[in-house]
């Protein structure tokens, strides 16, 4: 990875907090959300065209369902979304909301929750099963964010943005459990805060650094391998997509910034030629 590479706008937008990109190989589309706007976007990067579902609530992430539509991590908990929204699991009290979420290879949705004002220790990690039952697997977090698994499924990664660190856990995907937590990476304040992330096919992490104008790539051993400078201050999350899963798509945010109308913040960016690929995104089994 080299800083000389220039991310290009793949989908022009003005998202307040663009987040949760997921590549849908079934139709060659990129799904992503705008959290406070309650929007689920479906974009065609080849044309830049986007269709939008508007939900009456915050939406932290939306993942395709095996039978069609989406499962969404929303303010109330978890919802099924087709033409409209139906809250299936109202597990959060008022003043909290779901944030980032991702499906594992067994079709279960893992999602972090937080309070609206990011109270320390009030966040948690939840697992939604395909039968729409749910349980909490980790408490004591603040703003759980980017999450993913190593290619062999034996390590689970989770960013806690306000703490400025990424934790690694032993993972048992058969039982949907995690154990033995350790600090995988910690970031100084002047580099931004770790937000959304994805793991490539070699096991390296790509992390969006909110407020840091950059993406970073980290080896499975926790070593910083390089940085990719961004044309926006708040890159928010990322995923690999395209027919060969070798295009890095990066969401971004305008929230809290005083920007001119033509600033690209809030758009989705694409980076080609990185020489690595991602792994296929899983869909929700329920």
MOKAKA-V129350 format. One record per residue. N is the residue number from 1. SS is DSSP state (alpha for helix, beta for strand, coil for the rest). NEAR is the number of other C-alpha atoms within 10 Angstrom. D_FIRST is the distance of its C-alpha to the first C-alpha in whole Angstrom. Layout:
<<N:SS:NEAR:D_FIRST> <N:SS:NEAR:D_FIRST>>
//
This chain:
<<1:coil:14:0> <2:coil:11:4> <3:coil:12:7> <4:coil:9:9> <5:coil:14:8> <6:coil:15:11> <7:coil:18:12> <8:beta:18:16> <9:beta:20:19> <10:beta:21:19> <11:beta:23:23> <12:coil:17:24> <13:coil:20:26> <14:coil:20:27> <15:coil:23:27> <16:coil:20:28> <17:beta:24:26> <18:beta:33:24> <19:beta:32:23> <20:beta:31:23> <21:beta:30:21> <22:beta:27:22> <23:beta:25:22> <24:beta:19:25> <25:coil:16:25> <26:coil:6:29> <27:coil:8:29> <28:coil:15:25> <29:beta:19:25> <30:beta:24:23> <31:beta:24:25> <32:beta:26:25> <33:beta:29:27> <34:beta:25:28> <35:coil:26:29> <36:coil:17:32> <37:coil:17:33> <38:coil:20:34> <39:beta:24:32> <40:beta:28:30> <41:beta:19:29> <42:beta:20:28> <43:beta:21:26> <44:beta:16:26> <45:coil:21:22> <46:coil:11:24> <47:coil:9:27> <48:coil:13:25> <49:beta:12:29> <50:beta:17:29> <51:beta:11:32> <52:beta:14:33> <53:beta:15:35> <54:beta:17:36> <55:coil:16:37> <56:coil:13:40> <57:coil:16:38> <58:coil:22:34> <59:beta:30:32> <60:beta:31:29> <61:beta:30:28> <62:beta:32:29> <63:beta:28:28> <64:beta:22:30> <65:beta:21:33> <66:coil:15:34> <67:coil:10:38> <68:coil:13:36> <69:coil:17:35> <70:beta:23:33> <71:beta:28:34> <72:beta:31:33> <73:beta:31:32> <74:beta:30:35> <75:coil:30:37> <76:coil:21:39> <77:beta:25:37> <78:beta:28:37> <79:beta:22:38> <80:beta:24:38> <81:beta:21:37> <82:coil:13:39> <83:coil:10:41> <84:coil:12:41> <85:beta:19:40> <86:beta:13:42> <87:beta:17:42> <88:beta:15:42> <89:beta:17:41> <90:beta:12:42> <91:coil:17:41> <92:coil:17:40> <93:coil:11:43> <94:coil:9:43> <95:coil:12:40> <96:beta:21:38> <97:beta:24:35> <98:beta:32:32> <99:beta:27:29> <100:beta:30:26> <101:beta:27:26> <102:beta:27:25> <103:beta:26:27> <104:coil:20:27> <105:coil:17:28> <106:coil:15:31> <107:coil:18:32> <108:coil:23:32> <109:beta:28:31> <110:beta:23:29> <111:beta:28:29> <112:beta:30:29> <113:beta:29:32> <114:beta:26:33> <115:beta:22:36> <116:coil:13:35> <117:coil:10:35> <118:coil:17:33> <119:coil:14:36> <120:coil:14:35> <121:coil:13:35> <122:coil:15:36> <123:beta:24:33> <124:beta:20:33> <125:beta:24:31> <126:beta:21:33> <127:beta:23:34> <128:beta:23:35> <129:coil:19:37> <130:coil:16:37> <131:coil:9:41> <132:coil:16:40> <133:coil:10:41> <134:beta:18:39> <135:beta:12:39> <136:beta:14:37> <137:beta:14:35> <138:beta:15:34> <139:beta:15:35> <140:beta:12:35> <141:beta:23:31> <142:coil:22:31> <143:coil:30:28> <144:beta:29:27> <145:beta:30:24> <146:beta:30:21> <147:beta:26:22> <148:beta:23:21> <149:beta:25:21> <150:coil:20:20> <151:coil:16:20> <152:coil:9:23> <153:coil:15:25> <154:coil:13:26> <155:beta:21:24> <156:beta:21:24> <157:beta:24:21> <158:beta:24:23> <159:beta:29:22> <160:beta:22:25> <161:alpha:22:24> <162:alpha:17:27> <163:alpha:16:26> <164:coil:19:23> <165:beta:18:22> <166:beta:25:21> <167:beta:16:23> <168:beta:24:23> <169:beta:19:26> <170:beta:17:28> <171:beta:21:28> <172:beta:14:31> <173:coil:17:31> <174:coil:9:34> <175:coil:7:36> <176:coil:14:33> <177:beta:14:33> <178:beta:17:31> <179:beta:14:32> <180:beta:9:31> <181:beta:14:29> <182:beta:12:27> <183:beta:14:24> <184:beta:18:21> <185:beta:17:19> <186:beta:15:20> <187:coil:15:19> <188:coil:9:21> <189:alpha:10:23> <190:alpha:8:21> <191:alpha:16:17> <192:coil:21:19> <193:beta:25:20> <194:beta:31:18> <195:beta:31:19> <196:beta:31:18> <197:beta:30:16> <198:beta:26:15> <199:beta:26:15> <200:coil:24:13> <201:coil:18:15> <202:coil:14:14> <203:coil:19:15> <204:coil:22:12> <205:beta:23:12> <206:beta:26:11> <207:beta:29:13> <208:beta:30:14> <209:beta:26:16> <210:beta:23:19> <211:coil:19:20> <212:coil:19:17> <213:coil:18:16> <214:beta:22:12> <215:beta:26:10> <216:beta:19:9> <217:beta:22:8> <218:beta:19:11> <219:coil:15:12> <220:coil:16:16> <221:coil:10:17> <222:coil:16:16> <223:coil:12:14> <224:beta:14:11> <225:beta:14:8> <226:beta:15:6> <227:beta:18:7> <228:beta:20:7> <229:beta:19:11> <230:coil:22:13> <231:coil:17:16> <232:coil:21:18> <233:coil:19:20> <234:coil:28:20> <235:beta:35:17> <236:beta:30:19> <237:beta:31:17> <238:beta:29:15> <239:beta:29:16> <240:beta:29:15> <241:beta:26:17> <242:coil:20:19> <243:coil:10:21> <244:coil:13:18> <245:coil:19:16> <246:coil:21:13> <247:beta:21:13> <248:beta:23:12> <249:beta:26:15> <250:beta:30:15> <251:beta:32:19> <252:beta:29:20> <253:beta:28:23> <254:coil:22:26> <255:coil:16:28> <256:coil:9:30> <257:coil:11:28> <258:coil:8:31> <259:coil:11:29> <260:coil:8:30> <261:coil:8:31> <262:coil:7:28> <263:coil:14:25> <264:coil:22:23> <265:coil:29:22> <266:coil:25:24> <267:coil:24:22> <268:beta:32:19> <269:beta:26:16> <270:beta:20:14> <271:beta:18:11> <272:coil:15:11> <273:coil:11:9> <274:coil:12:6> <275:coil:8:8> <276:coil:17:10> <277:coil:20:13> <278:coil:22:15> <279:coil:18:18> <280:coil:18:21> <281:coil:19:23> <282:coil:22:26> <283:coil:24:29> <284:beta:25:32> <285:coil:20:35> <286:coil:18:38>>
//
